Amino acid sequence: MKKQLTAFIGALALLTAPLAVSAEATKELKMAYDADPVTLDIHEQLSGGTLQLSHMAFDPLIRWTKDLTFEPRLATKWERIDDNTMRFTLRKGVKFHTGHELTTKDVKFTFDRLKKSQDFKAIFQPITDIKVIDDYTFDLVTAKPYPLLLNTATYIFPLDSQFYTGTTEDGKDKSAIVKNGNSFASTHLSGTGPYTVVSRQQGVRMELKRFDGYWDTQSPGNVDKIVLTPIKENNTRVSALLSGGVDFIAPVPPTDLERIRKDADTNLVTMSGTRIILLHMNENRVEAFKNPKVRQAIAYAINQEGIAAKIMKGFATPAAQLSPKGYQGHNDTLKPRYDVAKAQALMKEAGYEDGFTITMMAPNNRYVNDDKIAQAVAAMLARINIKVDLKTLPKAQYWPEYDARAADIMMIGWHADTEDSANFYEFLTMCPNKDTGAGQYNAGNYCNPEIDAMVQQANVETDRAKRAALLQEVEKRLYDDAAFIPLHWQDLAWASKKNVKIEPILNVMNFPYLGDLVVE
């Protein structure tokens, strides 16, 4: 059922003398993504869509630059006090959309909520405490030396604690995190970001308005209004741009790259990606998947290079591991291993020469050509007598099914939220643990405590060479065990009208800094 959801704009009338932005924000941007954010609660789901929303309506303490260093946002400076403590200083005078002023009280409220989030608590597990020094100073404390503390701080988008505290008219806790539910936070929003959410109709349209009280007066951004329309079909989305119906689209499908390049009125920006697309084999649902020879057989049956070349039109890099080149864990010795004869031999050795039937689910509007990739995989598995009952779903319907582990094989794409190899393992391959959040997206229920211990050792190793060696060994062991089926790293592409200057605001993390967008 479609619902019109009006987001809380806050007491903007109280801001009688709002800060002026450096550029006059008068432009309107019409965006078309393949899907819109499934919730306004930025702690409900760790996903690309949620992070894109976070950078529109909220601000992080610090954020990534194009060259993967850090720049100050709501934190103006940070310094290491000792091996286990980092001190941050908050920017003064920052207002939430309600008019409330940002203080360390809001940061602590946000930190405590992140530690409760099923999706985020594994990232924040190494940070044991937040110590408030005063209204604008706080410490993040770890139990052991932690090499990725600043990486993690990029995911602290302070919430308006006054706004999210208390109960609704029907007595529900405003701070509650409800997965795929209709909570207060999933339908109401107050951040410090450049845009407020004016209206939202899930799957149809989302409208955002520039926040008059936005703190960043140095931002060149001049877009006053953003209208986001989700367009699932690739051809329709591209046609909307080329016809002038929208100003900015993402993603651009590989089949349309040349079409856009040849159009004199559009910009095309591409980047090598770090998002891995993979398949999980659920060992709790299928007895055969507990046998490493069967998992290896499936790994040998999948032609990653063929998928990258034919379905992705070369706009992807075939993968044999989680870590892309440039990450500490990337192991150069690991290569795709497509060999149907070897796969058939392994099935025979495992006692499954005659095969079996399984179910498989994949999204059909989350990753580039996701449904076509799933269809190709199903055909490849038929060669080793594994019959696949495939079901593809729109993103909004797929994620609840993924959380429920509703099929024997499930597809997921993952970009390392900390720009580090360990993040892949923590969420995708560690033994699932609801208390710690480890293995939150391990839909295969794969579990190898020895490998997990190596990851944990890497997470306290501050010597880069030693840490890299540990992470590369983790990749080798996961490869040998066929813990999952890596497919490819998905390249990135965005397109816009010529007067929409998207290149400066884009990054490999794929959350554009739309607050800084200039439209000529």
C-alpha positions in Angstrom: 0.0 0.0 0.0 1.4 3.4 -0.9 1.4 6.0 1.8 2.0 9.7 1.5 4.5 10.4 4.3 5.2 14.0 5.2 8.5 14.4 7.0 8.9 16.8 9.9 10.2 20.1 8.8 10.7 21.4 12.3 10.2 24.8 13.8 11.9 26.6 10.9 9.8 29.7 11.7 11.9 30.0 14.9 15.0 30.7 12.7 14.2 34.4 12.3 17.7 35.1 11.1 19.0 32.0 9.3 22.5 31.7 8.1 22.9 32.6 4.4 24.6 30.1 2.1 27.5 31.4 0.0 25.8 30.7 -3.3 22.2 31.7 -3.9 20.3 28.4 -3.8 17.7 28.9 -6.6 18.1 25.8 -8.8 16.0 22.7 -9.0 17.5 19.2 -9.5 15.4 16.4 -10.9 17.1 13.1 -10.0 16.3 9.6 -11.1 17.9 6.7 -9.2 17.1 3.0 -9.7 15.5 3.0 -6.3 14.7 5.4 -3.5 15.7 5.1 0.2 13.5 2.5 1.9 13.4 4.4 5.2 14.2 7.8 6.7 15.9 6.1 9.7 19.5 6.2 8.8 20.3 3.5 11.4 17.7 1.0 10.2 19.6 -0.3 7.2 23.3 -0.1 6.2 23.0 0.4 2.5 24.1 2.7 -0.3 20.6 4.3 -0.5 20.6 5.1 3.2 24.1 6.6 3.1 23.1 8.7 0.1 20.2 10.0 2.2 22.5 10.6 5.2 24.7 13.0 3.2 21.6 14.9 2.0 19.8 15.3 5.2 22.5 14.9 7.8 26.2 15.6 8.2 29.0 13.3 9.5 31.6 14.2 12.0 34.2 13.8 9.2 33.9 12.7 5.6 35.9 11.0 2.9 37.6 13.1 0.2 38.1 11.8 -3.3 41.6 10.6 -2.5 40.3 8.7 0.6 41.6 11.1 3.2 39.4 12.8 5.8 38.0 16.3 5.9 36.2 18.0 8.8 32.5 18.4 8.9 30.6 18.6 12.2 33.9 17.9 13.9 36.4 20.7 13.3 39.4 18.8 14.7 40.5 15.5 16.2 43.6 14.4 18.1 44.9 11.2 19.7 45.0 11.5 23.5 46.5 8.0 24.0 46.6 4.6 22.2 42.9 4.0 22.9 41.4 7.5 22.9 40.6 10.0 20.1 39.3 13.5 21.1 36.9 15.4 18.8 35.9 19.0 18.9 32.4 19.9 17.6 31.6 22.8 15.3 29.8 25.5 17.2 26.5 27.1 16.1 25.3 24.2 14.0 21.5 23.9 13.9 19.2 20.9 13.3 16.2 21.3 11.0 14.1 21.8 14.1 16.3 24.8 15.2 17.8 22.8 18.1 21.6 23.4 18.4 24.0 20.5 18.0 26.0 19.6 21.1 27.8 16.5 22.4 24.6 15.4 23.9 23.3 14.7 20.4 26.6 12.8 19.5 26.3 10.6 22.5 22.6 9.9 21.8 23.6 8.9 18.2 26.5 6.8 19.3 24.4 4.9 21.8 21.7 4.3 19.1 24.3 3.1 16.6 25.5 0.5 19.2 22.0 -0.9 19.3 21.5 -1.0 15.5 21.6 -4.5 14.1 23.2 -3.2 10.9 25.8 -0.8 12.5 26.8 -2.2 15.8 29.4 -4.5 14.3 31.2 -1.5 12.8 31.1 0.3 16.2 31.9 -2.8 18.3 35.6 -1.8 18.7 34.6 1.6 20.2 33.7 0.8 23.8 32.7 4.2 25.1 32.0 7.9 24.4 33.1 10.3 27.0 31.5 13.8 27.0 34.0 16.5 28.1 31.8 19.5 27.6 29.1 20.7 25.1 31.6 20.7 22.2 34.3 18.1 23.2 34.1 14.3 23.4 36.3 11.3 23.4 35.9 8.0 21.5 37.4 5.2 23.4 38.5 1.7 22.2 39.4 -1.3 24.4 42.5 -1.9 22.3 44.4 0.2 19.7 42.1 0.4 16.7 43.5 1.3 13.2 40.2 2.3 11.7 38.7 4.7 14.3 38.6 7.7 11.9 37.1 5.5 9.1 34.3 4.6 11.6 33.8 8.2 12.6 32.6 8.9 9.0 29.5 7.0 9.9 28.5 9.1 12.8 25.8 11.5 11.5 24.5 13.2 14.7 20.8 12.9 15.3 18.6 15.6 16.9 18.3 14.0 20.4 15.4 16.2 21.4 13.5 15.4 18.3 14.0 11.6 18.6 13.4 11.4 22.4 10.0 10.6 24.0 7.0 8.8 22.8 4.5 9.2 19.9 0.8 9.9 20.4 0.2 6.1 20.5 2.9 5.6 23.1 5.7 4.3 20.8 9.4 5.1 21.6 10.5 7.7 19.1 14.1 6.4 19.2 13.2 2.8 18.4 14.9 1.2 15.4 12.4 -1.1 13.7 13.6 -3.2 10.7 11.2 -2.8 7.8 8.6 -1.3 10.1 6.6 1.9 10.4 8.5 3.6 13.3 8.7 7.3 14.1 12.3 7.5 12.8 11.4 5.7 9.6 8.9 8.5 8.7 10.3 11.6 10.4 13.6 13.3 10.1 15.6 16.1 11.7 19.3 16.4 10.7 21.9 19.1 10.3 22.3 18.5 6.5 21.8 20.7 3.5 18.3 19.4 2.8 15.1 18.8 4.7 12.6 16.1 3.5 9.4 17.9 2.4 7.4 14.9 1.2 7.9 11.3 0.5 5.8 8.6 -1.3 7.8 5.4 -1.2 8.7 4.1 -4.6 7.1 7.1 -6.3 8.6 10.5 -5.4 10.7 12.2 -2.7 11.1 16.0 -2.5 13.8 17.8 -0.6 14.3 21.5 0.1 17.5 23.4 0.9 17.7 24.1 4.7 17.9 27.9 5.2 19.8 27.4 8.4 22.5 25.1 7.0 25.8 25.7 8.7 28.2 25.3 5.7 28.2 28.8 4.3 31.3 28.0 2.2 29.5 25.4 0.2 29.2 26.2 -3.5 26.0 24.3 -3.7 23.2 26.3 -5.4 20.4 23.7 -5.6 17.3 24.8 -3.6 15.0 21.8 -4.4 15.6 18.2 -5.2 13.0 15.9 -6.6 14.0 12.2 -6.6 12.0 9.9 -8.8 12.9 6.2 -8.6 13.0 4.6 -12.1 13.7 0.9 -12.0 14.0 0.3 -15.7 17.4 1.1 -17.1 16.2 2.2 -20.6 13.5 4.4 -19.1 15.9 6.1 -16.7 18.4 6.8 -19.5 15.6 8.0 -21.8 14.4 10.4 -19.1 17.8 12.1 -19.0 18.3 12.3 -22.8 14.8 13.7 -23.3 15.3 16.3 -20.6 12.8 14.8 -18.2 15.4 14.6 -15.4 18.8 16.2 -14.8 20.9 13.5 -13.1 20.7 9.7 -13.2 22.4 6.8 -11.5 23.4 4.2 -12.2 24.0 4.3 -15.9 23.7 0.7 -17.3 26.7 -0.6 -19.3 24.6 -1.0 -22.4 24.0 2.8 -22.5 27.4 4.2 -21.8 28.2 4.9 -25.5 24.7 6.2 -26.1 25.3 8.8 -23.4 28.9 9.6 -24.5 27.6 10.4 -27.9 25.0 12.9 -26.7 26.3 16.4 -26.8 24.0 17.6 -24.0 25.1 15.2 -21.3 28.0 14.5 -19.0 29.1 10.9 -18.2 31.4 10.2 -15.2 32.7 6.7 -14.6 35.0 5.2 -11.9 36.5 1.9 -11.1 34.3 0.4 -8.3 35.0 -1.3 -5.1 31.5 -2.8 -4.6 31.7 -6.6 -4.7 28.7 -8.5 -6.1 28.5 -12.1 -4.6 26.3 -15.0 -3.8 25.8 -16.7 -0.4 25.0 -20.4 -0.1 22.9 -21.0 3.0 24.3 -24.0 4.9 21.4 -24.0 7.3 18.9 -24.6 4.5 20.8 -27.0 2.2 22.8 -29.9 3.7 24.9 -30.2 0.6 26.3 -26.6 1.1 28.0 -27.8 4.3 30.3 -29.9 2.1 33.2 -27.7 0.9 33.5 -29.8 -2.3 30.0 -28.8 -3.3 30.7 -25.1 -2.6 33.9 -25.4 -4.6 32.0 -27.1 -7.4 29.7 -24.1 -7.5 32.7 -21.8 -7.6 34.1 -23.6 -10.5 30.8 -23.6 -12.4 30.4 -19.8 -12.4 32.0 -18.0 -15.2 32.8 -14.5 -13.7 34.7 -13.4 -16.7 31.8 -14.3 -19.0 29.3 -12.4 -16.8 31.6 -9.3 -16.8 32.2 -9.4 -20.5 28.7 -10.2 -21.8 26.2 -9.1 -19.2 28.2 -6.2 -17.8 29.6 -5.2 -21.2 33.1 -5.0 -19.7 31.9 -2.5 -17.1 33.0 -4.7 -14.2 36.1 -6.5 -12.9 35.8 -10.3 -12.5 36.4 -11.2 -8.8 37.9 -14.1 -7.0 37.9 -12.5 -3.5 36.2 -9.7 -1.6 39.0 -7.2 -1.5 39.5 -5.0 -4.6 42.9 -4.0 -5.8 44.2 -1.2 -3.5 42.7 -2.7 -0.3 45.1 -4.2 2.2 43.5 -7.6 2.0 43.7 -7.9 -1.8 45.6 -11.1 -2.6 47.1 -11.1 -6.1 47.5 -14.9 -6.2 43.7 -15.5 -6.3 42.1 -15.8 -9.7 38.6 -16.7 -11.0 38.5 -20.5 -11.4 35.9 -21.3 -14.1 36.2 -25.0 -15.1 33.0 -26.9 -15.7 34.7 -30.3 -15.9 36.4 -29.7 -12.5 33.0 -28.6 -11.1 31.4 -31.8 -12.3 34.2 -33.9 -10.8 33.9 -32.2 -7.4 30.1 -32.9 -7.4 30.8 -36.5 -8.1 33.4 -36.7 -5.3 31.0 -35.1 -2.9 28.3 -37.7 -3.8 26.0 -35.3 -5.6 26.7 -36.2 -9.2 22.9 -36.3 -9.9 22.6 -32.8 -8.4 19.7 -31.4 -6.5 17.1 -28.5 -6.6 17.5 -25.2 -4.7 15.8 -21.8 -4.5 17.6 -18.6 -5.3 16.6 -14.9 -4.8 18.1 -11.7 -6.2 17.0 -8.1 -6.5 16.0 -6.7 -9.8 16.7 -3.0 -9.3 19.5 -2.7 -6.8 22.7 -3.6 -8.7 23.5 -3.2 -12.4 21.9 -6.0 -14.3 21.2 -7.9 -11.1 18.3 -10.0 -12.5 20.2 -10.9 -15.6 23.2 -12.0 -13.6 21.0 -14.2 -11.5 19.5 -15.8 -14.6 23.0 -16.5 -16.0 24.1 -18.1 -12.7 21.1 -20.3 -12.7 21.9 -21.5 -16.2 25.5 -22.2 -15.3 24.5 -24.3 -12.2 22.3 -26.4 -14.5 25.5 -27.7 -16.0 26.4 -29.4 -12.7 22.8 -30.7 -12.3 21.8 -28.1 -9.8 18.3 -26.9 -10.7 17.5 -23.4 -9.6 14.1 -22.0 -8.8 14.9 -18.3 -9.2 12.8 -15.4 -7.9 13.8 -11.8 -8.5 12.2 -8.9 -6.5 12.3 -5.1 -6.4 14.7 -3.8 -3.8 12.1 -2.8 -1.3 10.6 -6.3 -1.2 14.0 -8.1 -1.5 15.6 -6.8 1.7 13.0 -8.2 4.1 13.4 -11.6 2.3 17.2 -11.3 2.6 17.0 -10.5 6.3 14.8 -13.6 6.7 17.2 -15.8 4.7 14.3 -16.8 2.6 16.2 -18.7 -0.2 19.0 -21.2 -0.5 21.2 -18.8 -2.5 20.9 -15.1 -2.2 22.7 -12.2 -3.9 24.2 -9.2 -2.2 26.5 -6.3 -3.2 28.8 -4.8 -0.6 30.9 -1.7 -0.5 33.3 -1.7 2.5 31.9 1.0 4.8 35.3 1.7 6.3 37.1 1.4 3.0 38.9 -1.5 4.5 39.0 -5.3 3.8 38.0 -6.3 7.4 34.6 -4.7 6.9 33.7 -7.3 4.2 34.5 -10.2 6.6 32.8 -8.6 9.6 29.5 -8.4 7.8 29.6 -11.1 5.1 31.7 -14.1 6.3 32.0 -14.0 10.1 30.0 -16.5 12.2 26.6 -14.8 12.6 26.2 -13.3 16.1 23.1 -11.2 16.9 24.7 -9.8 20.1 27.8 -8.3 18.4 26.3 -7.8 14.9 29.0 -9.9 13.4 27.9 -11.7 10.2 24.8 -9.5 10.0 24.7 -10.0 6.2 26.1 -13.5 6.1 23.1 -15.1 4.4 25.1 -18.3 3.9 25.6 -18.9 7.7 29.1 -19.8 6.9 31.2 -20.0 10.1 35.0 -20.5 10.5 36.2 -19.4 14.0 39.8 -19.6 13.0 39.3 -17.1 10.1 37.3 -14.8 12.4 40.1 -14.8 14.9 42.5 -13.7 12.2 40.2 -10.8 11.3 40.0 -9.8 15.0 43.8 -9.9 15.2 44.0 -7.6 12.2 41.6 -5.2 13.8 44.1 -4.4 16.6 47.2 -4.6 14.4 48.6 -1.1 13.7 51.6 -2.3 11.7 50.4 -1.9 8.1 52.6 -4.7 6.7 51.6 -7.2 9.4 47.9 -6.3 9.0 48.0 -6.7 5.2 49.6 -10.1 5.6 46.8 -11.2 7.9 44.0 -9.9 5.7 45.5 -11.5 2.6 45.7 -14.8 4.4 42.0 -14.4 5.3 41.2 -14.0 1.6 43.2 -17.1 0.7 41.4 -19.3 3.3 37.9 -18.0 2.3 38.8 -18.8 -1.3 40.1 -22.3 -0.5 36.9 -23.0 1.5 34.6 -21.4 -1.1 32.9 -19.6 1.7 30.8 -17.6 -0.9 30.8 -17.0 -4.6 32.4 -13.7 -5.7 31.2 -12.4 -9.0 32.7 -9.0 -9.8 33.4 -5.6 -8.6 30.8 -3.3 -10.1 32.1 -0.2 -11.8 30.3 3.1 -11.2 28.7 5.5 -13.7 26.6 8.6 -13.4 25.2 11.0 -16.0 23.7 14.4 -16.0 22.8 17.4 -18.2 25.8 19.5 -19.3 24.9 22.3 -16.9 24.8 20.0 -13.8 28.4 19.8 -12.6 28.4 16.4 -11.0 32.1 15.4 -11.3 33.3 17.4 -8.2 30.7 15.8 -5.9 31.1 12.2 -6.9 33.2 9.6 -5.2 34.0 5.9 -5.2 31.8 5.4 -2.1 28.8 6.3 -4.3 27.2 8.8 -2.0 27.3 12.1 -3.9 27.8 15.2 -1.8 24.7 16.9 -3.3 24.8 19.8 -0.9 27.8 21.0 -2.8 26.3 20.5 -6.3 26.4 23.4 -8.7 23.9 23.8 -11.5 24.8 26.4 -14.1 
